[in-house]
Amino acid sequence: MTGHKTLRRAVLAGTAAAAAMVVLLPQGAQAGGMDLIEVDPYEAVVINDAFVMGLLPEGDQNYVVSSPDSFDENVEAAKGFPGSQILPDSIGVGVYGEDDEIILIEGVWRLDEGVPFITVTPEGQDWGYGAQPVALEDEDGWGTFYFDPAAWDVVGVDSYTITASDADGEVFDELEVSLNF
């Protein structure tokens, strides 16, 4: 059985907490998935065999994550939705789980300037992996991201910390996600 939980964050981290956060990543964890993928509206971005993602110009920070077979139908339905509507300088995160394990982390970011660096750190690990950012071509200020644990051979994990930093390395948001909350 596959489940889906979505978290939306409306409170921003305090300046002192953000200044105190430093994320150190080993070279291997930084490899791949960092360059922004720019897409046309409604274009399917393949995450893996089970999931695709698409961004919509309708609404605020509107996007879809679905199975490839349901993508077109879900995009049509999402055209009528208001979108994620997250606050500036923040992220929203969704997780998909199966058998007490997170099998996909996806989310949305909003940042006035540039593309954030989003780190996904498994519970109990002191370094993380870079999530893949995606944005609509010719549109600034927001986009989405995803992290497929299986692509990195991360198995059996049910909790992660998601950290978003700006181009200067300043943390602007952080969320913890778990299948057991």
Phi and psi in degrees as GROMACS dihedral restraints (atoms count N, CA, C in turn):
[ dihedral_restraints ]
;  ai    aj    ak    al  type     phi  dphi    fc
    3     4     5     6     1  -103.6    20    10
    4     5     6     7     1   134.6    20    10
    6     7     8     9     1  -120.3    20    10
    7     8     9    10     1   162.6    20    10
    9    10    11    12     1  -139.1    20    10
   10    11    12    13     1   128.1    20    10
   12    13    14    15     1  -125.9    20    10
   13    14    15    16     1   138.9    20    10
   15    16    17    18     1  -124.3    20    10
   16    17    18    19     1   136.8    20    10
   18    19    20    21     1  -115.9    20    10
   19    20    21    22     1   140.0    20    10
   21    22    23    24     1  -125.4    20    10
   22    23    24    25     1   134.0    20    10
   24    25    26    27     1  -111.0    20    10
   25    26    27    28     1   128.7    20    10
   27    28    29    30     1  -114.7    20    10
   28    29    30    31     1    -8.3    20    10
   30    31    32    33     1  -106.6    20    10
   31    32    33    34     1   129.8    20    10
   33    34    35    36     1   -89.1    20    10
   34    35    36    37     1   148.7    20    10
   36    37    38    39     1   -65.2    20    10
   37    38    39    40     1   145.2    20    10
   39    40    41    42     1   -67.4    20    10
   40    41    42    43     1   155.7    20    10
   42    43    44    45     1   -60.0    20    10
   43    44    45    46     1   -42.2    20    10
   45    46    47    48     1   -64.7    20    10
   46    47    48    49     1   -41.9    20    10
   48    49    50    51     1   -65.9    20    10
   49    50    51    52     1   -41.2    20    10
   51    52    53    54     1   -65.6    20    10
   52    53    54    55     1   -40.5    20    10
   54    55    56    57     1   -67.3    20    10
   55    56    57    58     1   -28.4    20    10
   57    58    59    60     1   -80.8    20    10
   58    59    60    61     1   -15.4    20    10
   60    61    62    63     1   -82.2    20    10
   61    62    63    64     1   127.7    20    10
   63    64    65    66     1  -133.3    20    10
   64    65    66    67     1   128.9    20    10
   66    67    68    69     1  -112.3    20    10
   67    68    69    70     1   119.1    20    10
   69    70    71    72     1  -105.9    20    10
   70    71    72    73     1   125.8    20    10
   72    73    74    75     1  -117.8    20    10
   73    74    75    76     1   131.7    20    10
   75    76    77    78     1   -64.3    20    10
   76    77    78    79     1   156.1    20    10
   78    79    80    81     1   -54.0    20    10
   79    80    81    82     1   -42.2    20    10
   81    82    83    84     1   -63.0    20    10
   82    83    84    85     1   -35.3    20    10
   84    85    86    87     1   -72.2    20    10
   85    86    87    88     1   -24.2    20    10
   87    88    89    90     1   -83.9    20    10
   88    89    90    91     1   -14.2    20    10
   90    91    92    93     1   -68.8    20    10
   91    92    93    94     1   137.4    20    10
   93    94    95    96     1    71.0    20    10
   94    95    96    97     1   155.1    20    10
   96    97    98    99     1    70.4    20    10
   97    98    99   100     1    15.5    20    10
   99   100   101   102     1  -103.7    20    10
  100   101   102   103     1   -30.7    20    10
  102   103   104   105     1   -70.0    20    10
  103   104   105   106     1   135.1    20    10
  105   106   107   108     1   -60.1    20    10
  106   107   108   109     1   132.6    20    10
  108   109   110   111     1   -95.9    20    10
  109   110   111   112     1   119.3    20    10
  111   112   113   114     1  -101.2    20    10
  112   113   114   115     1   131.8    20    10
  114   115   116   117     1  -129.3    20    10
  115   116   117   118     1   161.3    20    10
  117   118   119   120     1   -80.9    20    10
  118   119   120   121     1   158.0    20    10
  120   121   122   123     1   -55.1    20    10
  121   122   123   124     1   138.9    20    10
  123   124   125   126     1    70.5    20    10
  124   125   126   127     1     4.9    20    10
  126   127   128   129     1   -74.7    20    10
  127   128   129   130     1   134.0    20    10
  129   130   131   132     1   -80.8    20    10
  130   131   132   133     1   125.6    20    10
  132   133   134   135     1  -103.0    20    10
  133   134   135   136     1   118.8    20    10
  135   136   137   138     1   -77.3    20    10
  136   137   138   139     1   120.9    20    10
  138   139   140   141     1   -89.8    20    10
  139   140   141   142     1   -49.0    20    10
  141   142   143   144     1  -163.1    20    10
  142   143   144   145     1  -167.4    20    10
  144   145   146   147     1   -65.7    20    10
  145   146   147   148     1   -25.3    20    10
  147   148   149   150     1   -97.3    20    10
  148   149   150   151     1   -21.2    20    10
  150   151   152   153     1  -134.6    20    10
  151   152   153   154     1   142.7    20    10
  153   154   155   156     1  -131.4    20    10
  154   155   156   157     1   160.3    20    10
  156   157   158   159     1  -131.1    20    10
  157   158   159   160     1   145.6    20    10
  159   160   161   162     1  -142.3    20    10
  160   161   162   163     1   145.2    20    10
  162   163   164   165     1  -108.0    20    10
  163   164   165   166     1   143.5    20    10
  165   166   167   168     1  -119.3    20    10
  166   167   168   169     1   142.8    20    10
  168   169   170   171     1   -79.3    20    10
  169   170   171   172     1   -18.0    20    10
  171   172   173   174     1   -75.4    20    10
  172   173   174   175     1   139.8    20    10
  174   175   176   177     1    79.9    20    10
  175   176   177   178     1  -172.1    20    10
  177   178   179   180     1  -108.4    20    10
  178   179   180   181     1   120.0    20    10
  180   181   182   183     1    50.4    20    10
  181   182   183   184     1    53.3    20    10
  183   184   185   186     1   -95.1    20    10
  184   185   186   187     1   128.7    20    10
  186   187   188   189     1  -153.4    20    10
  187   188   189   190     1   166.9    20    10
  189   190   191   192     1  -131.9    20    10
  190   191   192   193     1   138.9    20    10
  192   193   194   195     1  -124.8    20    10
  193   194   195   196     1   126.2    20    10
  195   196   197   198     1  -156.1    20    10
  196   197   198   199     1   179.6    20    10
  198   199   200   201     1   -72.9    20    10
  199   200   201   202     1   155.0    20    10
  201   202   203   204     1   -58.2    20    10
  202   203   204   205     1   -37.2    20    10
  204   205   206   207     1   -67.1    20    10
  205   206   207   208     1   -28.6    20    10
  207   208   209   210     1  -100.5    20    10
  208   209   210   211     1     1.5    20    10
  210   211   212   213     1   -57.5    20    10
  211   212   213   214     1   -54.9    20    10
  213   214   215   216     1   -58.6    20    10
  214   215   216   217     1   -43.0    20    10
  216   217   218   219     1   -63.6    20    10
  217   218   219   220     1   -42.6    20    10
  219   220   221   222     1   -69.4    20    10
  220   221   222   223     1   -35.0    20    10
  222   223   224   225     1   -63.7    20    10
  223   224   225   226     1   -45.9    20    10
  225   226   227   228     1   -59.6    20    10
  226   227   228   229     1   -42.5    20    10
  228   229   230   231     1   -65.1    20    10
  229   230   231   232     1   -40.1    20    10
  231   232   233   234     1   -69.5    20    10
  232   233   234   235     1   -20.5    20    10
  234   235   236   237     1   -59.2    20    10
  235   236   237   238     1   -25.3    20    10
  237   238   239   240     1   -93.0    20    10
  238   239   240   241     1    -1.2    20    10
  240   241   242   243     1   -90.4    20    10
  241   242   243   244     1   153.9    20    10
  243   244   245   246     1   -76.3    20    10
  244   245   246   247     1   -12.1    20    10
  246   247   248   249     1    93.7    20    10
  247   248   249   250     1  -171.3    20    10
  249   250   251   252     1   -77.8    20    10
  250   251   252   253     1   -31.9    20    10
  252   253   254   255     1    50.5    20    10
  253   254   255   256     1    50.8    20    10
  255   256   257   258     1   -83.9    20    10
  256   257   258   259     1   160.4    20    10
  258   259   260   261     1   -70.8    20    10
  259   260   261   262     1   157.6    20    10
  261   262   263   264     1   -57.8    20    10
  262   263   264   265     1   151.1    20    10
  264   265   266   267     1    52.5    20    10
  265   266   267   268     1    52.7    20    10
  267   268   269   270     1  -151.1    20    10
  268   269   270   271     1   171.3    20    10
  270   271   272   273     1  -131.1    20    10
  271   272   273   274     1   156.6    20    10
  273   274   275   276     1  -124.4    20    10
  274   275   276   277     1   143.9    20    10
  276   277   278   279     1  -131.7    20    10
  277   278   279   280     1   142.2    20    10
  279   280   281   282     1  -127.1    20    10
  280   281   282   283     1   148.5    20    10
  282   283   284   285     1  -128.8    20    10
  283   284   285   286     1   148.2    20    10
  285   286   287   288     1  -118.3    20    10
  286   287   288   289     1   132.6    20    10
  288   289   290   291     1  -128.2    20    10
  289   290   291   292     1   157.0    20    10
  291   292   293   294     1  -152.7    20    10
  292   293   294   295     1   129.7    20    10
  294   295   296   297     1    52.2    20    10
  295   296   297   298     1    49.8    20    10
  297   298   299   300     1    58.9    20    10
  298   299   300   301     1    30.4    20    10
  300   301   302   303     1  -138.0    20    10
  301   302   303   304     1   135.8    20    10
  303   304   305   306     1   -76.1    20    10
  304   305   306   307     1   123.7    20    10
  306   307   308   309     1  -106.6    20    10
  307   308   309   310     1   -10.6    20    10
  309   310   311   312     1  -159.4    20    10
  310   311   312   313     1   135.3    20    10
  312   313   314   315     1  -116.7    20    10
  313   314   315   316     1   128.0    20    10
  315   316   317   318     1  -137.9    20    10
  316   317   318   319     1   157.8    20    10
  318   319   320   321     1  -172.9    20    10
  319   320   321   322     1  -173.2    20    10
  321   322   323   324     1  -131.3    20    10
  322   323   324   325     1   146.6    20    10
  324   325   326   327     1  -127.5    20    10
  325   326   327   328     1   153.0    20    10
  327   328   329   330     1  -136.8    20    10
  328   329   330   331     1   121.5    20    10
  330   331   332   333     1  -149.2    20    10
  331   332   333   334     1   127.7    20    10
  333   334   335   336     1   -59.8    20    10
  334   335   336   337     1   -40.5    20    10
  336   337   338   339     1  -127.5    20    10
  337   338   339   340     1   127.6    20    10
  339   340   341   342     1    80.8    20    10
  340   341   342   343     1  -172.7    20    10
  342   343   344   345     1  -114.4    20    10
  343   344   345   346     1   130.2    20    10
  345   346   347   348     1   -71.9    20    10
  346   347   348   349     1   158.3    20    10
  348   349   350   351     1   -98.4    20    10
  349   350   351   352     1   117.1    20    10
  351   352   353   354     1  -111.1    20    10
  352   353   354   355     1   122.4    20    10
  354   355   356   357     1  -106.9    20    10
  355   356   357   358     1   136.0    20    10
  357   358   359   360     1  -116.3    20    10
  358   359   360   361     1   113.1    20    10
  360   361   362   363     1  -113.2    20    10
  361   362   363   364     1   117.3    20    10
  363   364   365   366     1   -64.1    20    10
  364   365   366   367     1   146.8    20    10
  366   367   368   369     1   -55.9    20    10
  367   368   369   370     1   136.2    20    10
  369   370   371   372     1    83.7    20    10
  370   371   372   373     1    -0.7    20    10
  372   373   374   375     1  -110.1    20    10
  373   374   375   376     1   142.0    20    10
  375   376   377   378     1   -97.9    20    10
  376   377   378   379     1    11.8    20    10
  378   379   380   381     1  -144.2    20    10
  379   380   381   382     1   159.1    20    10
  381   382   383   384     1  -125.7    20    10
  382   383   384   385     1  -177.0    20    10
  384   385   386   387     1  -114.4    20    10
  385   386   387   388     1   149.0    20    10
  387   388   389   390     1   -78.7    20    10
  388   389   390   391     1   131.8    20    10
  390   391   392   393     1   -83.1    20    10
  391   392   393   394     1   154.3    20    10
  393   394   395   396     1   -84.7    20    10
  394   395   396   397     1   115.1    20    10
  396   397   398   399     1   -83.6    20    10
  397   398   399   400     1   145.7    20    10
  399   400   401   402     1  -136.4    20    10
  400   401   402   403     1   139.4    20    10
  402   403   404   405     1  -146.0    20    10
  403   404   405   406     1   157.6    20    10
  405   406   407   408     1   -70.7    20    10
  406   407   408   409     1   136.8    20    10
  408   409   410   411     1   -62.6    20    10
  409   410   411   412     1   138.4    20    10
  411   412   413   414     1    65.9    20    10
  412   413   414   415     1    22.2    20    10
  414   415   416   417     1  -132.0    20    10
  415   416   417   418     1   126.2    20    10
  417   418   419   420     1  -106.6    20    10
  418   419   420   421     1   160.6    20    10
  420   421   422   423     1   100.9    20    10
  421   422   423   424     1   -15.3    20    10
  423   424   425   426     1  -158.6    20    10
  424   425   426   427     1   162.8    20    10
  426   427   428   429     1  -175.5    20    10
  427   428   429   430     1  -169.2    20    10
  429   430   431   432     1  -124.5    20    10
  430   431   432   433     1   176.7    20    10
  432   433   434   435     1  -152.5    20    10
  433   434   435   436     1   161.2    20    10
  435   436   437   438     1  -148.7    20    10
  436   437   438   439     1   156.0    20    10
  438   439   440   441     1  -141.3    20    10
  439   440   441   442     1   121.3    20    10
  441   442   443   444     1  -103.3    20    10
  442   443   444   445     1   101.8    20    10
  444   445   446   447     1   -55.6    20    10
  445   446   447   448     1   -36.4    20    10
  447   448   449   450     1   -63.2    20    10
  448   449   450   451     1   -31.3    20    10
  450   451   452   453     1   -64.5    20    10
  451   452   453   454     1   -23.0    20    10
  453   454   455   456     1  -108.2    20    10
  454   455   456   457     1     9.9    20    10
  456   457   458   459     1    58.9    20    10
  457   458   459   460     1    34.3    20    10
  459   460   461   462     1   -93.2    20    10
  460   461   462   463     1   112.4    20    10
  462   463   464   465     1  -127.0    20    10
  463   464   465   466     1   153.8    20    10
  465   466   467   468     1    73.6    20    10
  466   467   468   469     1    17.5    20    10
  468   469   470   471     1  -102.6    20    10
  469   470   471   472     1   132.2    20    10
  471   472   473   474     1  -117.5    20    10
  472   473   474   475     1     5.0    20    10
  474   475   476   477     1  -144.5    20    10
  475   476   477   478     1   138.4    20    10
  477   478   479   480     1  -140.2    20    10
  478   479   480   481     1   157.6    20    10
  480   481   482   483     1  -111.3    20    10
  481   482   483   484     1   128.6    20    10
  483   484   485   486     1  -107.7    20    10
  484   485   486   487     1   121.3    20    10
  486   487   488   489     1  -121.2    20    10
  487   488   489   490     1   129.5    20    10
  489   490   491   492     1  -114.7    20    10
  490   491   492   493     1   126.4    20    10
  492   493   494   495     1  -121.1    20    10
  493   494   495   496     1   151.1    20    10
  495   496   497   498     1   -85.4    20    10
  496   497   498   499     1  -175.3    20    10
  498   499   500   501     1   -62.5    20    10
  499   500   501   502     1   -23.2    20    10
  501   502   503   504     1   -89.5    20    10
  502   503   504   505     1     1.5    20    10
  504   505   506   507     1    85.7    20    10
  505   506   507   508     1     4.9    20    10
  507   508   509   510     1   -79.8    20    10
  508   509   510   511     1   126.0    20    10
  510   511   512   513     1   -69.7    20    10
  511   512   513   514     1   128.0    20    10
  513   514   515   516     1  -114.0    20    10
  514   515   516   517     1   -11.7    20    10
  516   517   518   519     1  -164.0    20    10
  517   518   519   520     1   151.7    20    10
  519   520   521   522     1  -150.8    20    10
  520   521   522   523     1   135.5    20    10
  522   523   524   525     1  -133.2    20    10
  523   524   525   526     1   149.3    20    10
  525   526   527   528     1  -109.1    20    10
  526   527   528   529     1   135.6    20    10
  528   529   530   531     1  -124.3    20    10
  529   530   531   532     1   146.1    20    10
  531   532   533   534     1  -156.2    20    10
  532   533   534   535     1   153.3    20    10
  534   535   536   537     1   -81.5    20    10
  535   536   537   538     1   -10.6    20    10
  537   538   539   540     1  -115.6    20    10
  538   539   540   541     1    53.0    20    10
